């Protein structure tokens, strides 16, 4: 008898997950500050917008973020983010 195969309804413990989440506490802090300053966007809309930008490699706060500055310094050069144009 071979290894069990998941059917999508239940998750097998030994299956590899293809979900690679993204979360940044600094980003949450910046979103909170921005939401207090600007009341143009709903907090949830702002959250979704900023997190989708950050996941795509175009974080709106990268110039002010110490984590981004440290990552750039480790690499020794400015990172290149490729984007798809539709």
Short mmCIF file of the C-alpha atoms (twelve columns), coordinates in Angstrom:
data_MODEL
# 
_entry.id   MODEL 
# 
loop_
_atom_site.group_PDB 
_atom_site.id 
_atom_site.type_symbol 
_atom_site.label_atom_id 
_atom_site.label_alt_id 
_atom_site.label_comp_id 
_atom_site.label_asym_id 
_atom_site.label_seq_id 
_atom_site.Cartn_x 
_atom_site.Cartn_y 
_atom_site.Cartn_z 
_atom_site.pdbx_PDB_model_num 
ATOM 1  C CA . UNK A 1  0.000   0.000  0.000   1 
ATOM 2  C CA . UNK A 2  1.411   3.366  -0.994  1 
ATOM 3  C CA . UNK A 3  1.455   6.752  0.608   1 
ATOM 4  C CA . UNK A 4  -2.010  8.348  1.150   1 
ATOM 5  C CA . UNK A 5  -2.975  11.122 -1.250  1 
ATOM 6  C CA . UNK A 6  -5.021  14.110 -0.121  1 
ATOM 7  C CA . UNK A 7  -8.288  14.856 -1.889  1 
ATOM 8  C CA . UNK A 8  -8.422  18.586 -1.139  1 
ATOM 9  C CA . UNK A 9  -11.078 18.228 1.545   1 
ATOM 10 C CA . UNK A 10 -8.644  17.367 4.312   1 
ATOM 11 C CA . UNK A 11 -5.033  18.377 4.783   1 
ATOM 12 C CA . UNK A 12 -2.510  15.624 5.267   1 
ATOM 13 C CA . UNK A 13 0.163   16.451 7.826   1 
ATOM 14 C CA . UNK A 14 3.093   15.437 5.647   1 
ATOM 15 C CA . UNK A 15 1.988   17.295 2.496   1 
ATOM 16 C CA . UNK A 16 4.078   20.279 1.507   1 
ATOM 17 C CA . UNK A 17 2.223   23.544 1.547   1 
ATOM 18 C CA . UNK A 18 2.545   25.869 -1.410  1 
ATOM 19 C CA . UNK A 19 1.336   28.810 0.672   1 
ATOM 20 C CA . UNK A 20 4.194   31.128 1.588   1 
ATOM 21 C CA . UNK A 21 2.651   33.883 3.661   1 
ATOM 22 C CA . UNK A 22 3.926   37.406 4.009   1 
ATOM 23 C CA . UNK A 23 3.715   39.561 7.137   1 
ATOM 24 C CA . UNK A 24 5.697   42.534 8.392   1 
ATOM 25 C CA . UNK A 25 5.124   44.217 11.766  1 
ATOM 26 C CA . UNK A 26 6.816   47.418 10.578  1 
ATOM 27 C CA . UNK A 27 4.333   47.549 7.696   1 
ATOM 28 C CA . UNK A 28 1.448   47.236 10.157  1 
ATOM 29 C CA . UNK A 29 2.836   50.172 12.140  1 
ATOM 30 C CA . UNK A 30 3.252   52.312 9.038   1 
ATOM 31 C CA . UNK A 31 -0.303  51.490 7.914   1 
ATOM 32 C CA . UNK A 32 -1.613  52.503 11.355  1 
ATOM 33 C CA . UNK A 33 0.203   55.820 11.201  1 
ATOM 34 C CA . UNK A 34 -0.986  56.498 7.669   1 
ATOM 35 C CA . UNK A 35 -4.595  55.663 8.530   1 
ATOM 36 C CA . UNK A 36 -4.525  58.213 11.375  1 
ATOM 37 C CA . UNK A 37 -3.122  60.910 9.081   1 
ATOM 38 C CA . UNK A 38 -5.367  60.252 6.105   1 
ATOM 39 C CA . UNK A 39 -9.024  59.439 6.364   1 
ATOM 40 C CA . UNK A 40 -9.466  58.997 2.615   1 
ATOM 41 C CA . UNK A 41 -9.277  55.188 2.572   1 
ATOM 42 C CA . UNK A 42 -10.978 52.727 4.852   1 
ATOM 43 C CA . UNK A 43 -8.449  50.939 7.102   1 
ATOM 44 C CA . UNK A 44 -9.171  47.559 5.526   1 
ATOM 45 C CA . UNK A 45 -8.780  48.945 1.999   1 
ATOM 46 C CA . UNK A 46 -5.506  50.626 2.980   1 
ATOM 47 C CA . UNK A 47 -4.299  47.374 4.606   1 
ATOM 48 C CA . UNK A 48 -5.033  45.335 1.467   1 
ATOM 49 C CA . UNK A 49 -3.460  47.936 -0.820  1 
ATOM 50 C CA . UNK A 50 -0.227  48.299 1.164   1 
ATOM 51 C CA . UNK A 51 0.227   44.554 1.756   1 
ATOM 52 C CA . UNK A 52 -0.341  43.755 -1.924  1 
ATOM 53 C CA . UNK A 53 2.233   46.423 -2.861  1 
ATOM 54 C CA . UNK A 54 4.741   44.990 -0.366  1 
ATOM 55 C CA . UNK A 55 4.190   41.404 -1.574  1 
ATOM 56 C CA . UNK A 56 4.856   42.577 -5.106  1 
ATOM 57 C CA . UNK A 57 8.150   44.168 -4.014  1 
ATOM 58 C CA . UNK A 58 6.975   47.768 -4.229  1 
ATOM 59 C CA . UNK A 59 6.442   48.655 -0.568  1 
ATOM 60 C CA . UNK A 60 5.277   52.248 -0.151  1 
ATOM 61 C CA . UNK A 61 7.387   52.661 3.017   1 
ATOM 62 C CA . UNK A 62 10.694  51.194 1.789   1 
ATOM 63 C CA . UNK A 63 12.485  54.560 1.973   1 
ATOM 64 C CA . UNK A 64 11.664  54.918 5.683   1 
ATOM 65 C CA . UNK A 65 11.917  51.251 6.682   1 
ATOM 66 C CA . UNK A 66 15.010  50.155 8.645   1 
ATOM 67 C CA . UNK A 67 14.385  46.499 7.712   1 
ATOM 68 C CA . UNK A 68 14.512  47.307 4.005   1 
ATOM 69 C CA . UNK A 69 17.655  49.417 4.492   1 
ATOM 70 C CA . UNK A 70 19.339  46.542 6.353   1 
ATOM 71 C CA . UNK A 71 18.394  44.070 3.608   1 
ATOM 72 C CA . UNK A 72 19.819  46.362 0.931   1 
ATOM 73 C CA . UNK A 73 23.029  46.832 2.933   1 
ATOM 74 C CA . UNK A 74 23.436  43.044 3.265   1 
ATOM 75 C CA . UNK A 75 23.187  42.592 -0.476  1 
ATOM 76 C CA . UNK A 76 25.581  45.457 -1.106  1 
ATOM 77 C CA . UNK A 77 23.523  46.880 -3.928  1 
ATOM 78 C CA . UNK A 78 20.057  48.072 -4.751  1 
ATOM 79 C CA . UNK A 79 17.706  45.118 -5.383  1 
ATOM 80 C CA . UNK A 80 16.060  44.785 -8.739  1 
ATOM 81 C CA . UNK A 81 12.339  44.019 -8.732  1 
ATOM 82 C CA . UNK A 82 10.945  42.729 -11.987 1 
ATOM 83 C CA . UNK A 83 7.302   43.453 -12.672 1 
ATOM 84 C CA . UNK A 84 4.907   42.203 -15.302 1 
ATOM 85 C CA . UNK A 85 3.112   44.811 -17.369 1 
ATOM 86 C CA . UNK A 86 -0.344  43.859 -18.573 1 
# 
